[in-house]
């Protein structure tokens, strides 16, 4: 597996669990506000980390760490991800995967194989804006498929949207909420520019606190739990 970075300890990446984080190298989207540019742009890739060394570390931390979060980049692109997760499950780790939802067949495989305990899927915007926001040739129907698969899966999950004011309006967020009506959990994430894929996004902003208050009041009826990060 192509592992670009590894964080040994986190209290926030897996809800309610102490976890380590594995960052996969490579992504099929080019969202301009992405802060993991070193995992997305091939020209910025660093030498890969040793899979064996990470597994050895995790084996020694059993009982102290409870879970492993696999993020990216886009984990669904990794051809050996399932076998890697199987090794984590043999060590009794809970596994969370972050995904952009562009590969519903892979998502279905994770669920059917019972490999993953928690899935966090980014929803970048309303379906009609996906090409513009992700700067990719993604078919919006793939996103719709992934949403349907996840909501009917029985696996613990959340949907989440990073709110960049220049890309999304309040109406756009409402469209997303309607798209996922009945979802277990939806997180709105404020955008903070620390580093970005597109340097011009370093001066972009999220909504104001007042705008978020109004928006969350409108969205709350559509989902079972709404989180503001």
RODO-2510 file (C-alpha; in nm, 4 decimals, decimal comma):
residues 229
     n   res          X          Y          Z
     1     x     0,0000     0,0000     0,0000
     2     x     0,1201     0,3538    -0,0737
     3     x     0,1499     0,5185     0,2669
     4     x     0,2574     0,8815     0,2515
     5     x     0,2338     0,9720     0,6202
     6     x     0,1542     0,8213     0,9588
     7     x     0,0277     0,9774     1,2825
     8     x     0,0749     0,7587     1,5881
     9     x    -0,1934     0,9080     1,8098
    10     x    -0,5218     1,0966     1,7733
    11     x    -0,8208     1,1584     1,9975
    12     x    -1,0405     1,3152     1,7284
    13     x    -1,0162     1,1177     1,4052
    14     x    -1,2222     0,8186     1,5170
    15     x    -1,5253     0,9308     1,7217
    16     x    -1,4891     0,8196     2,0814
    17     x    -1,1744     0,6124     2,0203
    18     x    -0,7979     0,6527     2,0566
    19     x    -0,6545     0,5886     1,7122
    20     x    -0,3571     0,6069     1,4797
    21     x    -0,3905     0,7624     1,1337
    22     x    -0,2568     0,6251     0,8070
    23     x    -0,2429     0,8685     0,5148
    24     x    -0,2571     0,7107     0,1675
    25     x    -0,0741     0,8664    -0,1233
    26     x    -0,2710     0,9584    -0,4361
    27     x    -0,6127     1,1082    -0,5137
    28     x    -0,8431     1,1288    -0,8155
    29     x    -0,9799     1,4700    -0,7119
    30     x    -0,8097     1,8095    -0,7218
    31     x    -1,0188     2,0101    -0,4780
    32     x    -0,8468     2,3509    -0,4669
    33     x    -0,8875     2,3939    -0,0893
    34     x    -0,7366     2,0534     0,0000
    35     x    -0,4730     2,0817     0,2737
    36     x    -0,3074     1,7445     0,2033
    37     x    -0,1331     1,8610    -0,1117
    38     x     0,1695     1,6364    -0,0468
    39     x    -0,0608     1,3343    -0,0743
    40     x    -0,2437     1,4547    -0,3855
    41     x     0,0084     1,6111    -0,6236
    42     x     0,2587     1,3547    -0,7600
    43     x     0,5304     1,6179    -0,7923
    44     x     0,5143     1,6671    -0,4131
    45     x     0,5110     1,2997    -0,3148
    46     x     0,7628     1,2013    -0,0487
    47     x     0,9241     0,8546    -0,0207
    48     x     0,6744     0,5932     0,0907
    49     x     0,6704     0,4766     0,4507
    50     x     0,7301     0,1110     0,5305
    51     x     0,4073    -0,0857     0,5634
    52     x     0,5843    -0,3476     0,7744
    53     x     0,7177    -0,0891     1,0186
    54     x     0,3730     0,0627     1,0662
    55     x     0,2155    -0,2788     1,1213
    56     x     0,4898    -0,3620     1,3709
    57     x     0,4210    -0,0402     1,5618
    58     x     0,0468    -0,1098     1,5670
    59     x     0,1046    -0,4659     1,6877
    60     x     0,2984    -0,3296     1,9853
    61     x     0,0288    -0,0714     2,0637
    62     x    -0,2594    -0,3162     2,0894
    63     x    -0,4570    -0,2462     2,4040
    64     x    -0,3434     0,1172     2,4111
    65     x    -0,4713     0,2219     2,0714
    66     x    -0,8279     0,1171     1,9892
    67     x    -0,8632     0,2045     1,6232
    68     x    -0,6922     0,2986     1,2987
    69     x    -0,8188     0,5677     1,0626
    70     x    -0,7183     0,5352     0,6968
    71     x    -0,7400     0,8587     0,5041
    72     x    -0,5638     1,0288     0,2160
    73     x    -0,5492     1,1135    -0,0553
    74     x    -0,8173     0,8639    -0,1493
    75     x    -0,7890     0,5200     0,0147
    76     x    -1,0233     0,3551    -0,2368
    77     x    -0,7500     0,3896    -0,5012
    78     x    -0,5180     0,1578    -0,3076
    79     x    -0,5209    -0,1884    -0,4721
    80     x    -0,4004    -0,3676    -0,1581
    81     x    -0,6123    -0,1808     0,0947
    82     x    -0,8437    -0,4727     0,1763
    83     x    -0,5600    -0,7097     0,2609
    84     x    -0,3989    -0,4372     0,4738
    85     x    -0,7233    -0,3795     0,6637
    86     x    -0,7529    -0,7552     0,7198
    87     x    -0,4193    -0,7434     0,9017
    88     x    -0,5492    -0,4620     1,1214
    89     x    -0,8636    -0,6613     1,2012
    90     x    -0,6484    -0,9590     1,3014
    91     x    -0,4966    -0,7265     1,5616
    92     x    -0,8496    -0,6433     1,6850
    93     x    -0,8410    -0,2815     1,5707
    94     x    -1,1520    -0,0923     1,4753
    95     x    -1,1031     0,0588     1,1296
    96     x    -1,2376     0,3875     0,9962
    97     x    -1,1918     0,4889     0,6332
    98     x    -1,2303     0,8403     0,4924
    99     x    -1,3413     0,8474     0,1288
   100     x    -1,4605     1,0895    -0,1371
   101     x    -1,7247     0,8388    -0,2500
   102     x    -1,6108     0,8310    -0,6118
   103     x    -1,5787     0,4515    -0,6227
   104     x    -1,9088     0,2999    -0,5037
   105     x    -1,8048    -0,0524    -0,6061
   106     x    -1,5099    -0,0368    -0,3644
   107     x    -1,7329     0,1066    -0,0939
   108     x    -1,9744    -0,1816    -0,1442
   109     x    -1,6880    -0,4297    -0,1148
   110     x    -1,5735    -0,2827     0,2181
   111     x    -1,9249    -0,3132     0,3541
   112     x    -2,0026    -0,6601     0,2198
   113     x    -1,6693    -0,7922     0,3478
   114     x    -1,7297    -0,6327     0,6900
   115     x    -1,3823    -0,4875     0,6800
   116     x    -1,4654    -0,1358     0,7942
   117     x    -1,6341    -0,0256     1,1169
   118     x    -1,6836     0,3433     1,0368
   119     x    -1,6913     0,5293     0,7040
   120     x    -1,6660     0,9059     0,6650
   121     x    -1,7662     1,0230     0,3172
   122     x    -1,6984     1,3744     0,1955
   123     x    -1,9745     1,5383    -0,0034
   124     x    -1,8038     1,8210    -0,1868
   125     x    -2,1170     2,0041    -0,2972
   126     x    -2,4463     1,9574    -0,4800
   127     x    -2,4140     1,7024    -0,7596
   128     x    -2,4269     1,9608    -1,0378
   129     x    -2,1163     2,1349    -0,8965
   130     x    -1,8977     1,8250    -0,8554
   131     x    -1,6887     1,8757    -1,1689
   132     x    -1,6199     2,2384    -1,0809
   133     x    -1,5315     2,1771    -0,7165
   134     x    -1,3253     1,8592    -0,7588
   135     x    -1,1660     1,9660    -1,0891
   136     x    -1,2154     1,6125    -1,2129
   137     x    -1,4242     1,4133    -1,4580
   138     x    -1,6235     1,2415    -1,1828
   139     x    -1,9703     1,1189    -1,2812
   140     x    -2,2095     1,2646    -1,0208
   141     x    -2,4116     0,9423    -1,0298
   142     x    -2,1156     0,7684    -0,8633
   143     x    -2,1606     0,9994    -0,5663
   144     x    -2,5348     0,9299    -0,5547
   145     x    -2,4647     0,5565    -0,5594
   146     x    -2,2183     0,5844    -0,2714
   147     x    -2,4662     0,7848    -0,0650
   148     x    -2,7367     0,5212    -0,1156
   149     x    -2,4966     0,2360    -0,0375
   150     x    -2,3742     0,3973     0,2823
   151     x    -2,7164     0,4940     0,4135
   152     x    -2,8482     0,1392     0,3707
   153     x    -2,5303    -0,0374     0,4872
   154     x    -2,5780    -0,0807     0,8615
   155     x    -2,2180     0,0408     0,9066
   156     x    -2,1581     0,3426     1,1286
   157     x    -2,0966     0,6462     0,9083
   158     x    -2,0994     1,0190     0,8605
   159     x    -2,1221     1,2537     0,5671
   160     x    -1,9245     1,5755     0,5828
   161     x    -1,8780     1,8928     0,3802
   162     x    -1,5961     2,1452     0,3996
   163     x    -1,7556     2,4869     0,3594
   164     x    -1,5603     2,7299     0,1419
   165     x    -1,7674     3,0423     0,0850
   166     x    -1,6454     3,1057    -0,2693
   167     x    -1,7465     2,7532    -0,3779
   168     x    -2,0654     2,6869    -0,1822
   169     x    -2,3724     2,8932    -0,0991
   170     x    -2,6269     2,8309     0,1710
   171     x    -2,8617     2,6948    -0,0952
   172     x    -2,5904     2,4499    -0,2035
   173     x    -2,5634     2,3158     0,1520
   174     x    -2,9413     2,2773     0,1680
   175     x    -2,9310     2,0771    -0,1553
   176     x    -2,6766     1,8426     0,0038
   177     x    -2,8950     1,8070     0,3132
   178     x    -3,1928     1,7126     0,0974
   179     x    -2,9753     1,4637    -0,0916
   180     x    -2,8908     1,2839     0,2340
   181     x    -3,2282     1,3201     0,4051
   182     x    -3,2461     1,0782     0,6972
   183     x    -2,8682     1,0402     0,7247
   184     x    -2,7330     0,9274     1,0608
   185     x    -2,4726     1,2024     1,0905
   186     x    -2,3746     1,5111     0,8870
   187     x    -2,0769     1,7314     0,9709
   188     x    -2,0206     2,0814     0,8379
   189     x    -1,6515     2,1668     0,8519
   190     x    -1,5302     2,5238     0,8561
   191     x    -1,2555     2,5924     0,6053
   192     x    -0,9321     2,7295     0,7501
   193     x    -0,6519     2,8070     0,5057
   194     x    -0,3252     2,6673     0,6389
   195     x    -0,2038     2,5236     0,3107
   196     x    -0,4047     2,4553    -0,0030
   197     x    -0,3741     2,2684    -0,3297
   198     x    -0,4415     2,5914    -0,5180
   199     x    -0,2433     2,8791    -0,3690
   200     x    -0,5167     3,1263    -0,4630
   201     x    -0,7377     2,9639    -0,1981
   202     x    -0,5112     3,0754     0,0840
   203     x    -0,7183     3,3933     0,1175
   204     x    -1,0594     3,2233     0,0962
   205     x    -1,2912     3,2027     0,3938
   206     x    -1,5723     2,9945     0,5377
   207     x    -1,9126     3,1294     0,6420
   208     x    -1,9459     3,3616     0,9386
   209     x    -2,0670     3,2225     1,2711
   210     x    -2,3992     3,3997     1,2173
   211     x    -2,4431     3,2432     0,8734
   212     x    -2,3629     2,8997     1,0144
   213     x    -2,6228     2,9470     1,2884
   214     x    -2,8931     3,0254     1,0335
   215     x    -2,7854     2,7443     0,8060
   216     x    -2,7724     2,4756     1,0713
   217     x    -3,1236     2,5662     1,1835
   218     x    -3,2472     2,5008     0,8286
   219     x    -3,0494     2,1781     0,7838
   220     x    -3,1188     2,0113     1,1172
   221     x    -3,4620     1,8698     1,0202
   222     x    -3,3083     1,6728     0,7315
   223     x    -3,0566     1,4623     0,9297
   224     x    -3,0560     1,2743     1,2576
   225     x    -2,7408     1,4424     1,3900
   226     x    -2,5753     1,7627     1,2693
   227     x    -2,2207     1,8482     1,3758
   228     x    -2,0392     2,1790     1,3258
   229     x    -1,6609     2,1514     1,3243
***
